[in-house]
Amino acid sequence: NEKWCRDYFLSCSALRMAEIIRAELVEIMKRIELPISEPDFGSQENILSIKKSLLSGYFMHIARDVDGSGNYLMLTHKQVAQLHPFSSYYNTRKIPEWVLFHEFSISEDNSIRVVSEISPDLFVELVPQYYFSNLPPSESKDILQEVINHLSPVSTMKEEQK
């Protein structure tokens, strides 16, 4: 229902479309005799898998709230945008610091639509190194570099323990 979608920052129309696509995929899986398991909706593992999938395909569509008020700086071309008024995060108390967005609309007030909150750790884990190394210098890139530096000693220690 619409209220539930708003409460959980989801697009009702996108969920309806997802149901249609899922039904088509299930039919294809049955036709080619692939096993079908029940989805594990809401589990942390499922949420993380979805975010990883989105980030793997849309790693160039990342923005960071630079001032805590919803002014998002896109990492790739340093353009500032706000959340679109139809975004489920719009007018909420909890504005995510880092987002992956699907659409960027150039207008009088640039806006990003269909956003998902992500963590810099996940971004660093999944984004190709060539992409990160070619990002223009910025405070966001510095933050990501700190995350990389923080994660590097951990992976080095794991290798030494083997």
CNS distance restraints for C-alpha pairs under 8 A (distance, minus, plus):
assign (resid   1 and name CA) (resid   5 and name CA) 6.46 0.50 0.50
assign (resid   1 and name CA) (resid  12 and name CA) 7.38 0.50 0.50
assign (resid   2 and name CA) (resid   6 and name CA) 6.30 0.50 0.50
assign (resid   2 and name CA) (resid  12 and name CA) 6.09 0.50 0.50
assign (resid   3 and name CA) (resid   7 and name CA) 6.10 0.50 0.50
assign (resid   4 and name CA) (resid   8 and name CA) 6.27 0.50 0.50
assign (resid   5 and name CA) (resid   9 and name CA) 5.88 0.50 0.50
assign (resid   5 and name CA) (resid  10 and name CA) 4.66 0.50 0.50
assign (resid   5 and name CA) (resid  11 and name CA) 6.18 0.50 0.50
assign (resid   5 and name CA) (resid  12 and name CA) 5.82 0.50 0.50
assign (resid   6 and name CA) (resid  10 and name CA) 5.95 0.50 0.50
assign (resid   6 and name CA) (resid  11 and name CA) 7.42 0.50 0.50
assign (resid   6 and name CA) (resid  88 and name CA) 6.34 0.50 0.50
assign (resid   9 and name CA) (resid  87 and name CA) 7.92 0.50 0.50
assign (resid   9 and name CA) (resid  88 and name CA) 4.45 0.50 0.50
assign (resid   9 and name CA) (resid  89 and name CA) 6.26 0.50 0.50
assign (resid  10 and name CA) (resid  14 and name CA) 7.94 0.50 0.50
assign (resid  10 and name CA) (resid  15 and name CA) 7.67 0.50 0.50
assign (resid  10 and name CA) (resid  88 and name CA) 6.20 0.50 0.50
assign (resid  11 and name CA) (resid  15 and name CA) 6.29 0.50 0.50
assign (resid  11 and name CA) (resid  88 and name CA) 7.15 0.50 0.50
assign (resid  12 and name CA) (resid  16 and name CA) 6.30 0.50 0.50
assign (resid  13 and name CA) (resid  17 and name CA) 6.29 0.50 0.50
assign (resid  14 and name CA) (resid  18 and name CA) 6.12 0.50 0.50
assign (resid  15 and name CA) (resid  19 and name CA) 6.23 0.50 0.50
assign (resid  16 and name CA) (resid  20 and name CA) 6.52 0.50 0.50
assign (resid  17 and name CA) (resid  21 and name CA) 6.25 0.50 0.50
assign (resid  18 and name CA) (resid  22 and name CA) 5.95 0.50 0.50
assign (resid  19 and name CA) (resid  23 and name CA) 6.17 0.50 0.50
assign (resid  20 and name CA) (resid  24 and name CA) 6.42 0.50 0.50
assign (resid  21 and name CA) (resid  25 and name CA) 6.22 0.50 0.50
assign (resid  22 and name CA) (resid  26 and name CA) 6.09 0.50 0.50
assign (resid  23 and name CA) (resid  27 and name CA) 6.30 0.50 0.50
assign (resid  24 and name CA) (resid  28 and name CA) 6.38 0.50 0.50
assign (resid  25 and name CA) (resid  29 and name CA) 6.13 0.50 0.50
assign (resid  26 and name CA) (resid  30 and name CA) 6.15 0.50 0.50
assign (resid  26 and name CA) (resid  36 and name CA) 7.42 0.50 0.50
assign (resid  27 and name CA) (resid  31 and name CA) 6.16 0.50 0.50
assign (resid  28 and name CA) (resid  32 and name CA) 6.32 0.50 0.50
assign (resid  29 and name CA) (resid  33 and name CA) 5.82 0.50 0.50
assign (resid  29 and name CA) (resid  34 and name CA) 5.01 0.50 0.50
assign (resid  29 and name CA) (resid  35 and name CA) 7.28 0.50 0.50
assign (resid  29 and name CA) (resid  36 and name CA) 7.28 0.50 0.50
assign (resid  30 and name CA) (resid  34 and name CA) 6.09 0.50 0.50
assign (resid  30 and name CA) (resid  35 and name CA) 7.73 0.50 0.50
assign (resid  30 and name CA) (resid  36 and name CA) 7.86 0.50 0.50
assign (resid  40 and name CA) (resid  46 and name CA) 6.39 0.50 0.50
assign (resid  41 and name CA) (resid  46 and name CA) 6.50 0.50 0.50
assign (resid  41 and name CA) (resid  47 and name CA) 7.91 0.50 0.50
assign (resid  42 and name CA) (resid  46 and name CA) 6.60 0.50 0.50
assign (resid  42 and name CA) (resid  47 and name CA) 6.55 0.50 0.50
assign (resid  43 and name CA) (resid  47 and name CA) 6.27 0.50 0.50
assign (resid  44 and name CA) (resid  48 and name CA) 6.05 0.50 0.50
assign (resid  45 and name CA) (resid  49 and name CA) 6.12 0.50 0.50
assign (resid  46 and name CA) (resid  50 and name CA) 6.23 0.50 0.50
assign (resid  47 and name CA) (resid  51 and name CA) 6.27 0.50 0.50
assign (resid  48 and name CA) (resid  52 and name CA) 6.07 0.50 0.50
assign (resid  49 and name CA) (resid  53 and name CA) 6.14 0.50 0.50
assign (resid  50 and name CA) (resid  54 and name CA) 6.22 0.50 0.50
assign (resid  51 and name CA) (resid  55 and name CA) 5.98 0.50 0.50
assign (resid  51 and name CA) (resid 116 and name CA) 7.83 0.50 0.50
assign (resid  51 and name CA) (resid 118 and name CA) 7.20 0.50 0.50
assign (resid  52 and name CA) (resid  56 and name CA) 5.95 0.50 0.50
assign (resid  52 and name CA) (resid 122 and name CA) 7.51 0.50 0.50
assign (resid  52 and name CA) (resid 126 and name CA) 7.31 0.50 0.50
assign (resid  53 and name CA) (resid  57 and name CA) 6.63 0.50 0.50
assign (resid  54 and name CA) (resid  58 and name CA) 5.87 0.50 0.50
assign (resid  54 and name CA) (resid  59 and name CA) 7.89 0.50 0.50
assign (resid  54 and name CA) (resid 100 and name CA) 7.98 0.50 0.50
assign (resid  55 and name CA) (resid  59 and name CA) 5.00 0.50 0.50
assign (resid  55 and name CA) (resid 100 and name CA) 7.13 0.50 0.50
assign (resid  55 and name CA) (resid 123 and name CA) 7.12 0.50 0.50
assign (resid  55 and name CA) (resid 126 and name CA) 7.11 0.50 0.50
assign (resid  55 and name CA) (resid 127 and name CA) 7.67 0.50 0.50
assign (resid  56 and name CA) (resid 126 and name CA) 6.35 0.50 0.50
assign (resid  56 and name CA) (resid 127 and name CA) 6.92 0.50 0.50
assign (resid  58 and name CA) (resid  62 and name CA) 7.70 0.50 0.50
assign (resid  58 and name CA) (resid 100 and name CA) 7.14 0.50 0.50
assign (resid  58 and name CA) (resid 101 and name CA) 7.74 0.50 0.50
assign (resid  58 and name CA) (resid 102 and name CA) 7.42 0.50 0.50
assign (resid  59 and name CA) (resid 100 and name CA) 7.51 0.50 0.50
assign (resid  59 and name CA) (resid 123 and name CA) 7.56 0.50 0.50
assign (resid  59 and name CA) (resid 127 and name CA) 6.18 0.50 0.50
assign (resid  60 and name CA) (resid  75 and name CA) 7.74 0.50 0.50
assign (resid  60 and name CA) (resid  76 and name CA) 6.60 0.50 0.50
assign (resid  61 and name CA) (resid  74 and name CA) 7.29 0.50 0.50
assign (resid  61 and name CA) (resid  75 and name CA) 7.75 0.50 0.50
assign (resid  61 and name CA) (resid  76 and name CA) 7.72 0.50 0.50
assign (resid  61 and name CA) (resid 100 and name CA) 5.57 0.50 0.50
assign (resid  61 and name CA) (resid 101 and name CA) 5.49 0.50 0.50
assign (resid  61 and name CA) (resid 102 and name CA) 6.80 0.50 0.50
assign (resid  62 and name CA) (resid  74 and name CA) 5.93 0.50 0.50
assign (resid  62 and name CA) (resid  75 and name CA) 6.00 0.50 0.50
assign (resid  62 and name CA) (resid  76 and name CA) 7.79 0.50 0.50
assign (resid  62 and name CA) (resid  98 and name CA) 7.23 0.50 0.50
assign (resid  62 and name CA) (resid  99 and name CA) 5.74 0.50 0.50
assign (resid  62 and name CA) (resid 100 and name CA) 4.59 0.50 0.50
assign (resid  62 and name CA) (resid 101 and name CA) 6.36 0.50 0.50
assign (resid  63 and name CA) (resid  72 and name CA) 5.52 0.50 0.50
assign (resid  63 and name CA) (resid  73 and name CA) 5.24 0.50 0.50
assign (resid  63 and name CA) (resid  74 and name CA) 4.14 0.50 0.50
assign (resid  63 and name CA) (resid  75 and name CA) 5.67 0.50 0.50
assign (resid  63 and name CA) (resid  98 and name CA) 5.89 0.50 0.50
assign (resid  63 and name CA) (resid  99 and name CA) 5.43 0.50 0.50
assign (resid  63 and name CA) (resid 100 and name CA) 6.47 0.50 0.50
assign (resid  63 and name CA) (resid 101 and name CA) 7.57 0.50 0.50
assign (resid  64 and name CA) (resid  71 and name CA) 7.95 0.50 0.50
assign (resid  64 and name CA) (resid  72 and name CA) 4.99 0.50 0.50
assign (resid  64 and name CA) (resid  73 and name CA) 5.34 0.50 0.50
assign (resid  64 and name CA) (resid  74 and name CA) 6.58 0.50 0.50
assign (resid  64 and name CA) (resid  75 and name CA) 7.49 0.50 0.50
assign (resid  64 and name CA) (resid  97 and name CA) 5.54 0.50 0.50
assign (resid  64 and name CA) (resid  98 and name CA) 4.53 0.50 0.50
assign (resid  64 and name CA) (resid  99 and name CA) 6.40 0.50 0.50
assign (resid  64 and name CA) (resid 140 and name CA) 7.01 0.50 0.50
assign (resid  65 and name CA) (resid  69 and name CA) 7.14 0.50 0.50
assign (resid  65 and name CA) (resid  70 and name CA) 5.54 0.50 0.50
assign (resid  65 and name CA) (resid  71 and name CA) 5.32 0.50 0.50
assign (resid  65 and name CA) (resid  72 and name CA) 4.26 0.50 0.50
assign (resid  65 and name CA) (resid  73 and name CA) 6.40 0.50 0.50
assign (resid  65 and name CA) (resid  96 and name CA) 7.34 0.50 0.50
assign (resid  65 and name CA) (resid  97 and name CA) 4.86 0.50 0.50
assign (resid  65 and name CA) (resid  98 and name CA) 6.40 0.50 0.50
assign (resid  66 and name CA) (resid  70 and name CA) 7.73 0.50 0.50
assign (resid  66 and name CA) (resid  71 and name CA) 6.14 0.50 0.50
assign (resid  66 and name CA) (resid  72 and name CA) 6.08 0.50 0.50
assign (resid  66 and name CA) (resid  73 and name CA) 6.50 0.50 0.50
assign (resid  66 and name CA) (resid  97 and name CA) 7.73 0.50 0.50
assign (resid  67 and name CA) (resid  71 and name CA) 6.47 0.50 0.50
assign (resid  68 and name CA) (resid  95 and name CA) 7.66 0.50 0.50
assign (resid  68 and name CA) (resid  97 and name CA) 7.27 0.50 0.50
assign (resid  69 and name CA) (resid  95 and name CA) 7.70 0.50 0.50
assign (resid  70 and name CA) (resid  82 and name CA) 5.78 0.50 0.50
assign (resid  70 and name CA) (resid  83 and name CA) 6.82 0.50 0.50
assign (resid  70 and name CA) (resid  95 and name CA) 6.65 0.50 0.50
assign (resid  71 and name CA) (resid  80 and name CA) 6.26 0.50 0.50
assign (resid  71 and name CA) (resid  81 and name CA) 5.86 0.50 0.50
assign (resid  71 and name CA) (resid  82 and name CA) 5.27 0.50 0.50
assign (resid  72 and name CA) (resid  80 and name CA) 5.35 0.50 0.50
assign (resid  72 and name CA) (resid  81 and name CA) 5.16 0.50 0.50
assign (resid  72 and name CA) (resid  82 and name CA) 5.88 0.50 0.50
assign (resid  72 and name CA) (resid  83 and name CA) 7.93 0.50 0.50
assign (resid  73 and name CA) (resid  78 and name CA) 5.67 0.50 0.50
assign (resid  73 and name CA) (resid  79 and name CA) 5.60 0.50 0.50
assign (resid  73 and name CA) (resid  80 and name CA) 4.48 0.50 0.50
assign (resid  73 and name CA) (resid  81 and name CA) 6.53 0.50 0.50
assign (resid  74 and name CA) (resid  78 and name CA) 5.11 0.50 0.50
assign (resid  74 and name CA) (resid  79 and name CA) 5.44 0.50 0.50
assign (resid  74 and name CA) (resid  80 and name CA) 6.34 0.50 0.50
assign (resid  74 and name CA) (resid  81 and name CA) 7.64 0.50 0.50
assign (resid  75 and name CA) (resid  79 and name CA) 7.97 0.50 0.50
assign (resid  75 and name CA) (resid 135 and name CA) 6.95 0.50 0.50
assign (resid  75 and name CA) (resid 136 and name CA) 7.62 0.50 0.50
assign (resid  75 and name CA) (resid 140 and name CA) 7.25 0.50 0.50
assign (resid  75 and name CA) (resid 141 and name CA) 7.77 0.50 0.50
assign (resid  76 and name CA) (resid 135 and name CA) 6.19 0.50 0.50
assign (resid  76 and name CA) (resid 136 and name CA) 7.06 0.50 0.50
assign (resid  77 and name CA) (resid 136 and name CA) 7.72 0.50 0.50
assign (resid  80 and name CA) (resid 110 and name CA) 7.10 0.50 0.50
assign (resid  81 and name CA) (resid 109 and name CA) 7.10 0.50 0.50
assign (resid  81 and name CA) (resid 110 and name CA) 4.67 0.50 0.50
assign (resid  81 and name CA) (resid 111 and name CA) 4.81 0.50 0.50
assign (resid  81 and name CA) (resid 112 and name CA) 6.35 0.50 0.50
assign (resid  82 and name CA) (resid 109 and name CA) 7.38 0.50 0.50
assign (resid  82 and name CA) (resid 110 and name CA) 6.28 0.50 0.50
assign (resid  82 and name CA) (resid 111 and name CA) 4.71 0.50 0.50
assign (resid  82 and name CA) (resid 112 and name CA) 6.20 0.50 0.50
assign (resid  83 and name CA) (resid  87 and name CA) 6.27 0.50 0.50
assign (resid  83 and name CA) (resid  89 and name CA) 7.39 0.50 0.50
assign (resid  83 and name CA) (resid  90 and name CA) 6.04 0.50 0.50
assign (resid  83 and name CA) (resid 111 and name CA) 5.37 0.50 0.50
assign (resid  83 and name CA) (resid 112 and name CA) 5.18 0.50 0.50
assign (resid  83 and name CA) (resid 113 and name CA) 6.45 0.50 0.50
assign (resid  84 and name CA) (resid  90 and name CA) 6.86 0.50 0.50
assign (resid  84 and name CA) (resid 111 and name CA) 5.03 0.50 0.50
assign (resid  84 and name CA) (resid 112 and name CA) 5.55 0.50 0.50
assign (resid  84 and name CA) (resid 113 and name CA) 5.47 0.50 0.50
assign (resid  85 and name CA) (resid  90 and name CA) 5.70 0.50 0.50
assign (resid  86 and name CA) (resid  90 and name CA) 6.97 0.50 0.50
assign (resid  86 and name CA) (resid 113 and name CA) 7.63 0.50 0.50
assign (resid  87 and name CA) (resid 113 and name CA) 6.01 0.50 0.50
assign (resid  87 and name CA) (resid 114 and name CA) 6.37 0.50 0.50
assign (resid  87 and name CA) (resid 115 and name CA) 7.26 0.50 0.50
assign (resid  89 and name CA) (resid  94 and name CA) 7.38 0.50 0.50
assign (resid  89 and name CA) (resid  95 and name CA) 6.28 0.50 0.50
assign (resid  89 and name CA) (resid  96 and name CA) 7.97 0.50 0.50
assign (resid  90 and name CA) (resid  95 and name CA) 7.74 0.50 0.50
assign (resid  96 and name CA) (resid 117 and name CA) 5.81 0.50 0.50
assign (resid  97 and name CA) (resid 117 and name CA) 7.63 0.50 0.50
assign (resid  98 and name CA) (resid 117 and name CA) 5.93 0.50 0.50
assign (resid  98 and name CA) (resid 118 and name CA) 5.61 0.50 0.50
assign (resid  98 and name CA) (resid 119 and name CA) 6.30 0.50 0.50
assign (resid  98 and name CA) (resid 120 and name CA) 7.10 0.50 0.50
assign (resid  99 and name CA) (resid 115 and name CA) 6.05 0.50 0.50
assign (resid  99 and name CA) (resid 116 and name CA) 5.42 0.50 0.50
assign (resid  99 and name CA) (resid 117 and name CA) 4.52 0.50 0.50
assign (resid  99 and name CA) (resid 118 and name CA) 5.41 0.50 0.50
assign (resid 100 and name CA) (resid 115 and name CA) 5.51 0.50 0.50
assign (resid 100 and name CA) (resid 116 and name CA) 5.29 0.50 0.50
assign (resid 100 and name CA) (resid 117 and name CA) 6.44 0.50 0.50
assign (resid 100 and name CA) (resid 118 and name CA) 6.60 0.50 0.50
assign (resid 101 and name CA) (resid 112 and name CA) 6.23 0.50 0.50
assign (resid 101 and name CA) (resid 113 and name CA) 6.09 0.50 0.50
assign (resid 101 and name CA) (resid 114 and name CA) 5.63 0.50 0.50
assign (resid 101 and name CA) (resid 115 and name CA) 4.31 0.50 0.50
assign (resid 101 and name CA) (resid 116 and name CA) 6.52 0.50 0.50
assign (resid 102 and name CA) (resid 112 and name CA) 7.43 0.50 0.50
assign (resid 102 and name CA) (resid 113 and name CA) 6.15 0.50 0.50
assign (resid 102 and name CA) (resid 114 and name CA) 5.38 0.50 0.50
assign (resid 102 and name CA) (resid 115 and name CA) 6.46 0.50 0.50
assign (resid 103 and name CA) (resid 112 and name CA) 5.56 0.50 0.50
assign (resid 103 and name CA) (resid 113 and name CA) 5.05 0.50 0.50
assign (resid 103 and name CA) (resid 114 and name CA) 6.56 0.50 0.50
assign (resid 104 and name CA) (resid 110 and name CA) 7.35 0.50 0.50
assign (resid 104 and name CA) (resid 111 and name CA) 5.85 0.50 0.50
assign (resid 104 and name CA) (resid 112 and name CA) 4.54 0.50 0.50
assign (resid 104 and name CA) (resid 113 and name CA) 6.46 0.50 0.50
assign (resid 105 and name CA) (resid 110 and name CA) 5.71 0.50 0.50
assign (resid 105 and name CA) (resid 111 and name CA) 5.25 0.50 0.50
assign (resid 105 and name CA) (resid 112 and name CA) 6.22 0.50 0.50
assign (resid 105 and name CA) (resid 113 and name CA) 7.88 0.50 0.50
assign (resid 106 and name CA) (resid 110 and name CA) 4.88 0.50 0.50
assign (resid 106 and name CA) (resid 111 and name CA) 6.86 0.50 0.50
assign (resid 107 and name CA) (resid 111 and name CA) 7.61 0.50 0.50
assign (resid 118 and name CA) (resid 122 and name CA) 6.94 0.50 0.50
assign (resid 118 and name CA) (resid 123 and name CA) 7.34 0.50 0.50
assign (resid 119 and name CA) (resid 123 and name CA) 6.42 0.50 0.50
assign (resid 120 and name CA) (resid 124 and name CA) 6.13 0.50 0.50
assign (resid 120 and name CA) (resid 144 and name CA) 6.31 0.50 0.50
assign (resid 120 and name CA) (resid 147 and name CA) 7.16 0.50 0.50
assign (resid 121 and name CA) (resid 125 and name CA) 6.18 0.50 0.50
assign (resid 121 and name CA) (resid 144 and name CA) 7.87 0.50 0.50
assign (resid 121 and name CA) (resid 147 and name CA) 6.37 0.50 0.50
assign (resid 121 and name CA) (resid 148 and name CA) 7.95 0.50 0.50
assign (resid 122 and name CA) (resid 126 and name CA) 6.26 0.50 0.50
assign (resid 123 and name CA) (resid 127 and name CA) 5.78 0.50 0.50
assign (resid 124 and name CA) (resid 144 and name CA) 6.81 0.50 0.50
assign (resid 124 and name CA) (resid 147 and name CA) 7.35 0.50 0.50
assign (resid 124 and name CA) (resid 148 and name CA) 6.62 0.50 0.50
assign (resid 127 and name CA) (resid 131 and name CA) 6.89 0.50 0.50
assign (resid 127 and name CA) (resid 132 and name CA) 7.04 0.50 0.50
assign (resid 128 and name CA) (resid 132 and name CA) 6.72 0.50 0.50
assign (resid 129 and name CA) (resid 133 and name CA) 6.14 0.50 0.50
assign (resid 130 and name CA) (resid 134 and name CA) 6.24 0.50 0.50
assign (resid 131 and name CA) (resid 135 and name CA) 6.48 0.50 0.50
assign (resid 132 and name CA) (resid 141 and name CA) 7.99 0.50 0.50
assign (resid 135 and name CA) (resid 141 and name CA) 7.11 0.50 0.50
assign (resid 136 and name CA) (resid 141 and name CA) 7.66 0.50 0.50
assign (resid 137 and name CA) (resid 141 and name CA) 6.23 0.50 0.50
assign (resid 137 and name CA) (resid 142 and name CA) 7.65 0.50 0.50
assign (resid 138 and name CA) (resid 142 and name CA) 6.36 0.50 0.50
assign (resid 139 and name CA) (resid 143 and name CA) 6.28 0.50 0.50
assign (resid 140 and name CA) (resid 144 and name CA) 6.28 0.50 0.50
assign (resid 141 and name CA) (resid 145 and name CA) 6.08 0.50 0.50
assign (resid 142 and name CA) (resid 146 and name CA) 6.28 0.50 0.50
assign (resid 143 and name CA) (resid 147 and name CA) 6.44 0.50 0.50
assign (resid 144 and name CA) (resid 148 and name CA) 6.28 0.50 0.50
assign (resid 145 and name CA) (resid 149 and name CA) 6.11 0.50 0.50
assign (resid 146 and name CA) (resid 150 and name CA) 6.01 0.50 0.50
assign (resid 147 and name CA) (resid 151 and name CA) 6.11 0.50 0.50
assign (resid 148 and name CA) (resid 152 and name CA) 6.00 0.50 0.50
assign (resid 149 and name CA) (resid 153 and name CA) 7.19 0.50 0.50
assign (resid 150 and name CA) (resid 154 and name CA) 7.44 0.50 0.50
assign (resid 151 and name CA) (resid 155 and name CA) 6.53 0.50 0.50
assign (resid 152 and name CA) (resid 156 and name CA) 6.13 0.50 0.50
assign (resid 153 and name CA) (resid 157 and name CA) 6.11 0.50 0.50
assign (resid 154 and name CA) (resid 158 and name CA) 6.32 0.50 0.50
assign (resid 155 and name CA) (resid 159 and name CA) 6.27 0.50 0.50
assign (resid 156 and name CA) (resid 160 and name CA) 6.33 0.50 0.50
assign (resid 157 and name CA) (resid 161 and name CA) 6.27 0.50 0.50
assign (resid 158 and name CA) (resid 162 and name CA) 6.68 0.50 0.50
